[in-house]
Amino acid sequence: MYLSVIVPAYNEEKNLEENIKKFSDYLKKQKYDYEIIIVNDASQDKTEEKINNIISQISHIKKQNNPKNLGKGGTVKSGFQKATGKYRMFLDADNATAIDHLDLVWPQVEKGYDIIIGSRNYRDVKGAFQKIKQPLWKRSLGISGNLLIQLLTVPGIWDTQCGFKVFSEKAVKKIIPKQTINRWAFDVELLVLAKKHKFKIAKIPVVWENAFNSRVGIKGYFSSLKEIIKITWNRINGRYN
């Protein structure tokens, strides 16, 4: 298996079928073999019913059900552990970052990068663009939060939270067992672990379209702050060694 695509899903009944079809239509045109793993994070709506319907219609789809809600980080972790691909990526179910950005990934793989992350921030890479801006309060909190993230954890990366990241199998096996954060700041922890283990990280520009039904409220930002502090504590105390 060359590529595993992990799609974390929590209460995604409205758009899941449409977006998985888009992912599948793109991947069917590629020359490599692939699998799409939809991880249902104990959804309370009809997400599982939708997943079963998708599996009956589209090939190369697998599902995994979390017995309880783990959060996005825990869901991505369980998907990575189930995956078999030489390269493994996670992609948001809302299709805010289109899967065809994979076209930019493989040249970076050929250059020897083990981890390729999408960025919506022009400070990271030229061409990064947000098609529909987030609300002002989210942008303000995001900028403040990122400055703190750069100060405490991963300097030089302006967008740590974009839901489009690709890892080599080698990186997954080294990093994922050490992941401790199960919710919003898990991306930051993965990047801290990547740097700790000296994996090369490439940034690619993405065109990102804000999903208006995003579940990241102000409570999520403060929860992330607590997780950033925990990650910093773990790093200082050598828990990622």
Secondary structure, 3 states (H helix, E strand, C coil): CCEEEEEEECCCCCCHHHHHHHHHHHHHCCCCCEEEEEEECCCCCCHHHHHHHHHHHCCCEEEEECCCCCHHHHHHHHHHHHCCCCEEEEECCCCCECHHHHHHHHHHHHCCCCEEEEECCCCCCCCCEEEECCCHHHHHHHHHHHHHHHHHCCCCCCCCCCCEEEEEHHHHHHHHHHCCCCCCCHHHHHHHHHHHCCCCEEEEECEEECCCCCCCCHHHHHHHHHHHHHHHHHHHCCCCC
